[in-house]
Amino acid sequence: MKVPKFVRVLGRKFTVVCVDHISLDGLVLGTCSGSEGIITIATAAHEEPRTSVATTLLHECLHAALHISGHTNAMSDSTEEAIVSMLTYAIEEIMPQLGKMHEEAKH
């Protein structure tokens, strides 16, 4: 899968950096530095089928959106992670349905 070099989140450009590993244990699949505008994806950690690179990029973009909007200041790290994880899976479930609706509307 080709990973974009940049993504735009709420009007702000984030650089996407791919590395083999972020953590020694391989459990960290991605990180977002909202202050630096950098999203890092651990590509080697995605060799296991537990999640896709696209899912991790979406997840980190949601962290970026919370950072940009200032909402991360109002919650703990664990609350932020729980919200971002829930939204990631909800959006992944909804997107194919919206895509189908979009295609039907064209015809």
N, CA, C and O atoms as a GROMACS GRO file, in nm:
protein
  428
    1MET      N    1   0.084  -0.117   0.000
    1MET     CA    2   0.000   0.000   0.000
    1MET      C    3   0.088   0.124   0.000
    1MET      O    4   0.184   0.134   0.077
    2LYS      N    5   0.055   0.218  -0.087
    2LYS     CA    6   0.129   0.343  -0.092
    2LYS      C    7   0.071   0.439   0.012
    2LYS      O    8  -0.048   0.470   0.011
    3VAL      N    9   0.157   0.485   0.100
    3VAL     CA   10   0.116   0.577   0.207
    3VAL      C   11   0.145   0.719   0.160
    3VAL      O   12   0.254   0.747   0.111
    4PRO      N   13   0.047   0.811   0.174
    4PRO     CA   14   0.072   0.948   0.130
    4PRO      C   15   0.182   1.014   0.212
    4PRO      O   16   0.202   0.981   0.329
    5LYS      N   17   0.253   1.108   0.151
    5LYS     CA   18   0.360   1.180   0.222
    5LYS      C   19   0.302   1.288   0.312
    5LYS      O   20   0.366   1.331   0.408
    6PHE      N   21   0.180   1.332   0.279
    6PHE     CA   22   0.112   1.436   0.356
    6PHE      C   23  -0.036   1.404   0.364
    6PHE      O   24  -0.092   1.341   0.275
    7VAL      N   25  -0.098   1.447   0.473
    7VAL     CA   26  -0.244   1.445   0.486
    7VAL      C   27  -0.287   1.580   0.539
    7VAL      O   28  -0.212   1.646   0.611
    8ARG      N   29  -0.407   1.621   0.505
    8ARG     CA   30  -0.460   1.746   0.556
    8ARG      C   31  -0.570   1.712   0.656
    8ARG      O   32  -0.664   1.638   0.624
    9VAL      N   33  -0.558   1.765   0.776
    9VAL     CA   34  -0.654   1.741   0.883
    9VAL      C   35  -0.703   1.876   0.933
    9VAL      O   36  -0.625   1.957   0.983
   10LEU      N   37  -0.833   1.901   0.919
   10LEU     CA   38  -0.893   2.029   0.961
   10LEU      C   39  -0.814   2.148   0.908
   10LEU      O   40  -0.792   2.247   0.978
   11GLY      N   41  -0.771   2.136   0.782
   11GLY     CA   42  -0.700   2.245   0.716
   11GLY      C   43  -0.551   2.253   0.743
   11GLY      O   44  -0.482   2.337   0.685
   12ARG      N   45  -0.500   2.166   0.830
   12ARG     CA   46  -0.357   2.169   0.863
   12ARG      C   47  -0.287   2.052   0.796
   12ARG      O   48  -0.334   1.938   0.800
   13LYS      N   49  -0.173   2.081   0.737
   13LYS     CA   50  -0.095   1.978   0.668
   13LYS      C   51  -0.008   1.902   0.768
   13LYS      O   52   0.066   1.963   0.846
   14PHE      N   53  -0.018   1.770   0.764
   14PHE     CA   54   0.066   1.682   0.847
   14PHE      C   55   0.156   1.600   0.755
   14PHE      O   56   0.110   1.545   0.655
   15THR      N   57   0.282   1.593   0.790
   15THR     CA   58   0.376   1.507   0.719
   15THR      C   59   0.358   1.365   0.771
   15THR      O   60   0.348   1.344   0.892
   16VAL      N   61   0.354   1.268   0.680
   16VAL     CA   62   0.342   1.128   0.719
   16VAL      C   63   0.478   1.063   0.698
   16VAL      O   64   0.532   1.063   0.587
   17VAL      N   65   0.532   1.007   0.805
   17VAL     CA   66   0.664   0.943   0.801
   17VAL      C   67   0.645   0.794   0.829
   17VAL      O   68   0.581   0.756   0.927
   18CYS      N   69   0.700   0.711   0.743
   18CYS     CA   70   0.695   0.567   0.763
   18CYS      C   71   0.830   0.518   0.815
   18CYS      O   72   0.935   0.550   0.760
   19VAL      N   73   0.825   0.441   0.920
   19VAL     CA   74   0.944   0.380   0.979
   19VAL      C   75   0.916   0.231   0.998
   19VAL      O   76   0.801   0.189   0.994
   20ASP      N   77   1.021   0.153   1.018
   20ASP     CA   78   1.000   0.010   1.041
   20ASP      C   79   0.928  -0.014   1.173
   20ASP      O   80   0.826  -0.084   1.178
   21HIS      N   81   0.981   0.045   1.280
   21HIS     CA   82   0.925   0.024   1.415
   21HIS      C   83   0.928   0.155   1.492
   21HIS      O   84   1.017   0.238   1.473
   22ILE      N   85   0.829   0.173   1.578
   22ILE     CA   86   0.826   0.288   1.667
   22ILE      C   87   0.872   0.247   1.807
   22ILE      O   88   0.946   0.319   1.874
   23SER      N   89   0.826   0.129   1.849
   23SER     CA   90   0.864   0.080   1.982
   23SER      C   91   0.936  -0.054   1.968
   23SER      O   92   0.917  -0.126   1.870
   24LEU      N   93   1.017  -0.084   2.065
   24LEU     CA   94   1.093  -0.210   2.061
   24LEU      C   95   1.002  -0.332   2.062
   24LEU      O   96   1.034  -0.434   2.001
   25ASP      N   97   0.888  -0.323   2.132
   25ASP     CA   98   0.799  -0.438   2.141
   25ASP      C   99   0.709  -0.452   2.018
   25ASP      O  100   0.639  -0.553   2.003
   26GLY      N  101   0.711  -0.352   1.930
   26GLY     CA  102   0.631  -0.360   1.808
   26GLY      C  103   0.483  -0.337   1.828
   26GLY      O  104   0.405  -0.356   1.735
   27LEU      N  105   0.443  -0.296   1.947
   27LEU     CA  106   0.301  -0.278   1.975
   27LEU      C  107   0.248  -0.142   1.930
   27LEU      O  108   0.128  -0.127   1.908
   28VAL      N  109   0.335  -0.044   1.918
   28VAL     CA  110   0.291   0.089   1.876
   28VAL      C  111   0.289   0.093   1.723
   28VAL      O  112   0.392   0.077   1.657
   29LEU      N  113   0.168   0.114   1.668
   29LEU     CA  114   0.152   0.112   1.523
   29LEU      C  115   0.165   0.251   1.461
   29LEU      O  116   0.196   0.263   1.342
   30GLY      N  117   0.142   0.354   1.540
   30GLY     CA  118   0.151   0.489   1.488
   30GLY      C  119   0.154   0.591   1.600
   30GLY      O  120   0.116   0.562   1.713
   31THR      N  121   0.200   0.711   1.567
   31THR     CA  122   0.199   0.821   1.663
   31THR      C  123   0.163   0.949   1.588
   31THR      O  124   0.177   0.959   1.466
   32CYS      N  125   0.116   1.046   1.665
   32CYS     CA  126   0.084   1.176   1.608
   32CYS      C  127   0.143   1.284   1.698
   32CYS      O  128   0.115   1.288   1.818
   33SER      N  129   0.224   1.369   1.640
   33SER     CA  130   0.275   1.486   1.711
   33SER      C  131   0.202   1.607   1.654
   33SER      O  132   0.239   1.661   1.550
   34GLY      N  133   0.098   1.647   1.724
   34GLY     CA  134   0.018   1.759   1.677
   34GLY      C  135   0.096   1.888   1.674
   34GLY      O  136   0.078   1.970   1.584
   35SER      N  137   0.184   1.907   1.770
   35SER     CA  138   0.263   2.030   1.775
   35SER      C  139   0.363   2.039   1.662
   35SER      O  140   0.393   2.148   1.613
   36GLU      N  141   0.416   1.924   1.618
   36GLU     CA  142   0.514   1.922   1.509
   36GLU      C  143   0.450   1.898   1.373
   36GLU      O  144   0.515   1.917   1.270
   37GLY      N  145   0.324   1.856   1.372
   37GLY     CA  146   0.257   1.826   1.245
   37GLY      C  147   0.311   1.703   1.177
   37GLY      O  148   0.325   1.699   1.054
   38ILE      N  149   0.342   1.600   1.258
   38ILE     CA  150   0.400   1.477   1.203
   38ILE      C  151   0.320   1.356   1.251
   38ILE      O  152   0.294   1.341   1.370
   39ILE      N  153   0.283   1.271   1.157
   39ILE     CA  154   0.223   1.142   1.187
   39ILE      C  155   0.325   1.036   1.146
   39ILE      O  156   0.374   1.038   1.033
   40THR      N  157   0.355   0.946   1.237
   40THR     CA  158   0.452   0.839   1.209
   40THR      C  159   0.379   0.706   1.207
   40THR      O  160   0.300   0.676   1.297
   41ILE      N  161   0.405   0.626   1.106
   41ILE     CA  162   0.344   0.494   1.090
   41ILE      C  163   0.453   0.388   1.092
   41ILE      O  164   0.552   0.399   1.019
   42ALA      N  165   0.435   0.286   1.176
   42ALA     CA  166   0.531   0.175   1.183
   42ALA      C  167   0.490   0.068   1.082
   42ALA      O  168   0.402  -0.013   1.111
   43THR      N  169   0.551   0.068   0.967
   43THR     CA  170   0.510  -0.023   0.860
   43THR      C  171   0.540  -0.170   0.890
   43THR      O  172   0.460  -0.257   0.857
   44ALA      N  173   0.653  -0.198   0.951
   44ALA     CA  174   0.688  -0.338   0.980
   44ALA      C  175   0.592  -0.399   1.082
   44ALA      O  176   0.566  -0.519   1.079
   45ALA      N  177   0.540  -0.317   1.172
   45ALA     CA  178   0.447  -0.367   1.273
   45ALA      C  179   0.314  -0.408   1.211
   45ALA      O  180   0.236  -0.479   1.274
   46HIS      N  181   0.288  -0.366   1.088
   46HIS     CA  182   0.163  -0.399   1.021
   46HIS      C  183   0.170  -0.530   0.943
   46HIS      O  184   0.074  -0.566   0.874
   47GLU      N  185   0.281  -0.600   0.953
   47GLU     CA  186   0.291  -0.729   0.883
   47GLU      C  187   0.194  -0.830   0.943
   47GLU      O  188   0.148  -0.921   0.873
   48GLU      N  189   0.163  -0.814   1.070
   48GLU     CA  190   0.061  -0.898   1.134
   48GLU      C  191  -0.075  -0.842   1.094
   48GLU      O  192  -0.090  -0.720   1.086
   49PRO      N  193  -0.172  -0.926   1.068
   49PRO     CA  194  -0.300  -0.876   1.017
   49PRO      C  195  -0.393  -0.814   1.121
   49PRO      O  196  -0.514  -0.806   1.098
   50ARG      N  197  -0.340  -0.768   1.234
   50ARG     CA  198  -0.429  -0.714   1.337
   50ARG      C  199  -0.492  -0.581   1.297
   50ARG      O  200  -0.601  -0.549   1.343
   51THR      N  201  -0.426  -0.505   1.215
   51THR     CA  202  -0.483  -0.380   1.165
   51THR      C  203  -0.406  -0.338   1.040
   51THR      O  204  -0.293  -0.381   1.018
   52SER      N  205  -0.467  -0.254   0.959
   52SER     CA  206  -0.403  -0.212   0.835
   52SER      C  207  -0.334  -0.078   0.852
   52SER      O  208  -0.360  -0.004   0.947
   53VAL      N  209  -0.246  -0.047   0.760
   53VAL     CA  210  -0.179   0.083   0.760
   53VAL      C  211  -0.284   0.194   0.745
   53VAL      O  212  -0.274   0.297   0.811
   54ALA      N  213  -0.384   0.172   0.659
   54ALA     CA  214  -0.489   0.271   0.639
   54ALA      C  215  -0.566   0.296   0.769
   54ALA      O  216  -0.599   0.411   0.800
   55THR      N  217  -0.594   0.192   0.844
   55THR     CA  218  -0.664   0.207   0.972
   55THR      C  219  -0.579   0.288   1.069
   55THR      O  220  -0.630   0.376   1.138
   56THR      N  221  -0.451   0.258   1.075
   56THR     CA  222  -0.362   0.332   1.164
   56THR      C  223  -0.352   0.478   1.123
   56THR      O  224  -0.352   0.566   1.208
   57LEU      N  225  -0.344   0.504   0.993
   57LEU     CA  226  -0.338   0.643   0.946
   57LEU      C  227  -0.466   0.718   0.983
   57LEU      O  228  -0.459   0.831   1.029
   58LEU      N  229  -0.581   0.656   0.964
   58LEU     CA  230  -0.708   0.717   1.006
   58LEU      C  231  -0.705   0.746   1.155
   58LEU      O  232  -0.742   0.856   1.198
   59HIS      N  233  -0.663   0.649   1.234
   59HIS     CA  234  -0.655   0.662   1.380
   59HIS      C  235  -0.569   0.783   1.419
   59HIS      O  236  -0.608   0.863   1.503
   60GLU      N  237  -0.452   0.794   1.357
   60GLU     CA  238  -0.362   0.905   1.390
   60GLU      C  239  -0.417   1.038   1.340
   60GLU      O  240  -0.394   1.142   1.403
   61CYS      N  241  -0.489   1.038   1.229
   61CYS     CA  242  -0.554   1.162   1.182
   61CYS      C  243  -0.662   1.209   1.280
   61CYS      O  244  -0.681   1.329   1.298
   62LEU      N  245  -0.730   1.116   1.343
   62LEU     CA  246  -0.829   1.153   1.444
   62LEU      C  247  -0.760   1.214   1.567
   62LEU      O  248  -0.812   1.309   1.626
   63HIS      N  249  -0.645   1.160   1.605
   63HIS     CA  250  -0.566   1.223   1.713
   63HIS      C  251  -0.530   1.366   1.671
   63HIS      O  252  -0.539   1.458   1.752
   64ALA      N  253  -0.489   1.383   1.545
   64ALA     CA  254  -0.451   1.515   1.495
   64ALA      C  255  -0.569   1.611   1.503
   64ALA      O  256  -0.553   1.726   1.543
   65ALA      N  257  -0.687   1.564   1.464
   65ALA     CA  258  -0.807   1.650   1.468
   65ALA      C  259  -0.838   1.694   1.611
   65ALA      O  260  -0.872   1.810   1.633
   66LEU      N  261  -0.827   1.604   1.706
   66LEU     CA  262  -0.850   1.640   1.846
   66LEU      C  263  -0.747   1.741   1.894
   66LEU      O  264  -0.780   1.835   1.967
   67HIS      N  265  -0.622   1.723   1.851
   67HIS     CA  266  -0.517   1.817   1.891
   67HIS      C  267  -0.544   1.956   1.833
   67HIS      O  268  -0.539   2.056   1.905
   68ILE      N  269  -0.573   1.962   1.704
   68ILE     CA  270  -0.598   2.090   1.638
   68ILE      C  271  -0.716   2.163   1.701
   68ILE      O  272  -0.713   2.284   1.720
   69SER      N  273  -0.820   2.088   1.732
   69SER     CA  274  -0.942   2.149   1.787
   69SER      C  275  -0.927   2.189   1.934
   69SER      O  276  -1.014   2.258   1.989
   70GLY      N  277  -0.818   2.146   1.997
   70GLY     CA  278  -0.795   2.180   2.137
   70GLY      C  279  -0.863   2.088   2.237
   70GLY      O  280  -0.855   2.110   2.358
   71HIS      N  281  -0.929   1.985   2.188
   71HIS     CA  282  -1.002   1.895   2.277
   71HIS      C  283  -0.910   1.803   2.359
   71HIS      O  284  -0.952   1.750   2.462
   72THR      N  285  -0.787   1.784   2.315
   72THR     CA  286  -0.697   1.696   2.393
   72THR      C  287  -0.664   1.758   2.528
   72THR      O  288  -0.628   1.686   2.621
   73ASN      N  289  -0.676   1.890   2.539
   73ASN     CA  290  -0.649   1.955   2.668
   73ASN      C  291  -0.755   1.924   2.772
   73ASN      O  292  -0.732   1.941   2.891
   74ALA      N  293  -0.872   1.878   2.728
   74ALA     CA  294  -0.983   1.856   2.819
   74ALA      C  295  -1.002   1.709   2.856
   74ALA      O  296  -1.102   1.674   2.918
   75MET      N  297  -0.907   1.623   2.819
   75MET     CA  298  -0.924   1.481   2.850
   75MET      C  299  -0.790   1.414   2.880
   75MET      O  300  -0.684   1.463   2.840
   76SER      N  301  -0.798   1.304   2.949
   76SER     CA  302  -0.678   1.227   2.978
   76SER      C  303  -0.634   1.153   2.852
   76SER      O  304  -0.711   1.138   2.757
   77ASP      N  305  -0.510   1.107   2.852
   77ASP     CA  306  -0.459   1.030   2.738
   77ASP      C  307  -0.542   0.903   2.716
   77ASP      O  308  -0.570   0.867   2.601
   78SER      N  309  -0.582   0.837   2.824
   78SER     CA  310  -0.659   0.712   2.808
   78SER      C  311  -0.799   0.740   2.753
   78SER      O  312  -0.851   0.660   2.676
   79THR      N  313  -0.859   0.851   2.790
   79THR     CA  314  -0.990   0.888   2.736
   79THR      C  315  -0.977   0.922   2.588
   79THR      O  316  -1.058   0.880   2.506
   80GLU      N  317  -0.873   0.998   2.554
   80GLU     CA  318  -0.850   1.031   2.414
   80GLU      C  319  -0.832   0.904   2.331
   80GLU      O  320  -0.892   0.892   2.224
   81GLU      N  321  -0.753   0.811   2.379
   81GLU     CA  322  -0.728   0.687   2.305
   81GLU      C  323  -0.857   0.607   2.288
   81GLU      O  324  -0.881   0.550   2.181
   82ALA      N  325  -0.939   0.602   2.391
   82ALA     CA  326  -1.066   0.528   2.382
   82ALA      C  327  -1.158   0.592   2.279
   82ALA      O  328  -1.221   0.521   2.200
   83ILE      N  329  -1.168   0.724   2.279
   83ILE     CA  330  -1.254   0.795   2.184
   83ILE      C  331  -1.202   0.776   2.042
   83ILE      O  332  -1.280   0.747   1.952
   84VAL      N  333  -1.073   0.794   2.022
   84VAL     CA  334  -1.014   0.780   1.888
   84VAL      C  335  -1.031   0.637   1.837
   84VAL      O  336  -1.063   0.618   1.720
   85SER      N  337  -1.011   0.538   1.921
   85SER     CA  338  -1.027   0.398   1.878
   85SER      C  339  -1.171   0.370   1.837
   85SER      O  340  -1.195   0.306   1.734
   86MET      N  341  -1.268   0.416   1.916
   86MET     CA  342  -1.408   0.395   1.884
   86MET      C  343  -1.444   0.463   1.752
   86MET      O  344  -1.511   0.403   1.668
   87LEU      N  345  -1.400   0.588   1.734
   87LEU     CA  346  -1.430   0.661   1.611
   87LEU      C  347  -1.364   0.596   1.489
   87LEU      O  348  -1.423   0.594   1.381
   88THR      N  349  -1.244   0.545   1.506
   88THR     CA  350  -1.175   0.478   1.395
   88THR      C  351  -1.259   0.363   1.342
   88THR      O  352  -1.282   0.353   1.221
   89TYR      N  353  -1.305   0.277   1.431
   89TYR     CA  354  -1.383   0.161   1.386
   89TYR      C  355  -1.521   0.201   1.336
   89TYR      O  356  -1.573   0.139   1.244
   90ALA      N  357  -1.581   0.304   1.396
   90ALA     CA  358  -1.711   0.351   1.348
   90ALA      C  359  -1.700   0.408   1.207
   90ALA      O  360  -1.782   0.378   1.121
   91ILE      N  361  -1.598   0.489   1.184
   91ILE     CA  362  -1.578   0.550   1.051
   91ILE      C  363  -1.548   0.442   0.947
   91ILE      O  364  -1.599   0.448   0.835
   92GLU      N  365  -1.466   0.344   0.983
   92GLU     CA  366  -1.435   0.237   0.888
   92GLU      C  367  -1.560   0.157   0.851
   92GLU      O  368  -1.572   0.109   0.738
   93GLU      N  369  -1.651   0.144   0.944
   93GLU     CA  370  -1.775   0.071   0.916
   93GLU      C  371  -1.870   0.155   0.829
   93GLU      O  372  -1.938   0.102   0.742
   94ILE      N  373  -1.874   0.285   0.854
   94ILE     CA  374  -1.966   0.374   0.784
   94ILE      C  375  -1.920   0.407   0.642
   94ILE      O  376  -2.003   0.417   0.552
   95MET      N  377  -1.790   0.424   0.621
   95MET     CA  378  -1.739   0.472   0.492
   95MET      C  379  -1.783   0.388   0.372
   95MET      O  380  -1.824   0.447   0.271
   96PRO      N  381  -1.778   0.256   0.376
   96PRO     CA  382  -1.824   0.180   0.259
   96PRO      C  383  -1.972   0.206   0.228
   96PRO      O  384  -2.013   0.209   0.112
   97GLN      N  385  -2.051   0.224   0.332
   97GLN     CA  386  -2.193   0.251   0.313
   97GLN      C  387  -2.213   0.388   0.246
   97GLN      O  388  -2.296   0.402   0.156
   98LEU      N  389  -2.136   0.487   0.290
   98LEU     CA  390  -2.146   0.620   0.230
   98LEU      C  391  -2.095   0.619   0.086
   98LEU      O  392  -2.151   0.686  -0.001
   99GLY      N  393  -1.989   0.542   0.063
   99GLY     CA  394  -1.937   0.530  -0.073
   99GLY      C  395  -2.041   0.471  -0.167
   99GLY      O  396  -2.055   0.515  -0.280
  100LYS      N  397  -2.112   0.371  -0.120
  100LYS     CA  398  -2.217   0.308  -0.201
  100LYS      C  399  -2.328   0.409  -0.229
  100LYS      O  400  -2.378   0.417  -0.342
  101MET      N  401  -2.367   0.486  -0.128
  101MET     CA  402  -2.470   0.589  -0.148
  101MET      C  403  -2.423   0.692  -0.250
  101MET      O  404  -2.501   0.736  -0.334
  102HIS      N  405  -2.297   0.729  -0.242
  102HIS     CA  406  -2.240   0.828  -0.334
  102HIS      C  407  -2.244   0.775  -0.477
  102HIS      O  408  -2.282   0.847  -0.569
  103GLU      N  409  -2.206   0.650  -0.495
  103GLU     CA  410  -2.209   0.590  -0.628
  103GLU      C  411  -2.351   0.581  -0.682
  103GLU      O  412  -2.374   0.606  -0.800
  104GLU      N  413  -2.448   0.546  -0.597
  104GLU     CA  414  -2.588   0.536  -0.641
  104GLU      C  415  -2.642   0.674  -0.679
  104GLU      O  416  -2.723   0.685  -0.770
  105ALA      N  417  -2.598   0.777  -0.610
  105ALA     CA  418  -2.646   0.913  -0.639
  105ALA      C  419  -2.595   0.963  -0.774
  105ALA      O  420  -2.658   1.049  -0.835
  106LYS      N  421  -2.483   0.909  -0.822
  106LYS     CA  422  -2.428   0.949  -0.951
  106LYS      C  423  -2.514   0.898  -1.066
  106LYS      O  424  -2.516   0.958  -1.174
  107HIS      N  425  -2.584   0.788  -1.044
  107HIS     CA  426  -2.658   0.723  -1.154
  107HIS      C  427  -2.800   0.770  -1.160
  107HIS      O  428  -2.875   0.725  -1.247
   0.00000   0.00000   0.00000
